[in-house]
Amino acid sequence: MTRSSPVSAGPTSAFDPEDWDAFRALGRRMVDDLVDQLQGLGDGPVWRPMPDAVRATFRSEALGAPQPVEAVYADYLETVAPYAGGNRHPGFMGWVQGAGAPVGALAEMLAAGLNMNCGGRDHVGIALEQQIGLWARDWFGFPATARGLFVTGASMANFAACLAARSRALGPEARASGVGAARLTAYAAQGAHACVVRAMEMAGLGREALRLVPLNADFQMDIKALDSLIQADVEAGLQPFLVTATAGSVDVGAFDDLAMLADLAERRGLWLHVDGAFGALGVHSARVRPKLAGLDRAQSVAFDFHKWGQVPYDAGFIIVADGARLTDVFASPAAYLSREPEGLAAGDFWPTDYGPDLSRGCRALKTWFILRTCGVEAIGAAIDTGLDLAAALRARIAAETRLEQLGPSDLNIVCFRYLPDPVTSGGAAPDLDDLNRGIARRLQIKGRVAPSLTRIDGKVALRAALFNPRATLSDINALVDGALLEGAELAGKATHDQPSRN
Ligand SMILES: *Cc1c(COP(=O)(O)O)cnc(C)c1O
């Protein structure tokens, strides 16, 4: 392999390497080290707390003199890499997080090398982003008028959708006049994500204008209750404008009935938005797809490539069936952003017209690499693996008298808690919520598996969200065995700590 010799060998700015060959060698070492880490993920702990000495290195008051990159990289290996969030590891089951496909890391490096500003103009970063939007349009059965773009995550996507719906209800003039005395009301299930509430706050409509609709026995939005709430609001002179359905609730993985919500939204003239943060990519699994029936009738969908899509953070996406709704909200006629028929200032799709950001990086390249190399087949397979592991976990919970499953789950999220043995705890019942919190903490610190916590029907529950395609049955067994062990120890300790009652 030969490479063409560079035109000039020396540095061209204070930011460029002094020695390009040494820089190249370091880059190769970085890739080697990263690949070693990724190949050996299961050998280390999921997560480790940062020792105080390491934490202290990030609390210096002054930046200090510039260091050679080799020295900073040595610091990275010692103080940064070992203390990451843990979501790459097969034992990570907390929250709802993707593990990241390795090819995404390389693509991210390439994207940084190109350093494209994907707010607009005519360059390939925009073409890549449009390509991803076209694929999403096809997956969701959206019309040719649909436009989609990357945002940080579903939180921002839900916010953008809220603004688009607000604009349809009040007209684009609201951008000039504000929301004034408009009394818009929106609707979402009680299990909706907290960012759906925050979207209403940020849109200036107030969270009190969001009605949290009771759930039915399957933890879905109760459609009858929804209709009564809308009716009551109409009778009170309010203006219902938006219903946000959840496709994959963050607590228990429930899917609202999108087809019924689409019927109701049509009849009531509401915008139907789907928070499909993780669930929308379920279109790629034959086992999840039926839960998404009606998705194609929504006005907008929020979803995250960084969850089931395994794109490294961050890679949220918003797609709106009538893309012009987004330009109504976001496009501005600024002279320095004016368009030309040709040249760099050309291009018919400037993401800044469709979203809140002007300068933005290229989230499309890592997504494009992963989709093109792994295919949506890999997404479907990873989803199915999570479903199988969840079923195995449920079976083990059912077989253990000390464990109780909480909430429904036919999806990849399983909530459960430890119940102490009334005999060995001598009738002095420890607080179950504290006990289960203690179990989660201890498991996380031991580092073999890391579940998180939630509340189901007011009870603190351990929560295993099986999004990591690297997880196997051994991780499930480690979770159950670990919960039993820590639970027994903590229950015994709580009994000892109780003042004797006799
Ligand atoms: C993760 C999640 C969100 C928030 O998405 P971010 O990408 O973290 O902003 C919203 N809704 C649901 C259902 C989620 O699972």
The ligand as an ORCA input file, in Angstrom:
! r2SCAN-3c Opt
* xyz 0 1
  C     -35.814      6.769     26.170
  C     -37.198      7.239     26.036
  C     -37.487      8.600     25.889
  C     -36.428      9.651     25.956
  O     -35.581      9.537     24.866
  P     -34.152     10.213     24.874
  O     -33.514      9.662     23.656
  O     -33.480      9.745     26.134
  O     -34.330     11.676     24.851
  C     -38.799      8.968     25.687
  N     -39.784      8.063     25.662
  C     -39.543      6.738     25.822
  C     -40.684      5.787     25.774
  C     -38.239      6.284     26.026
  O     -37.989      4.975     26.170
*
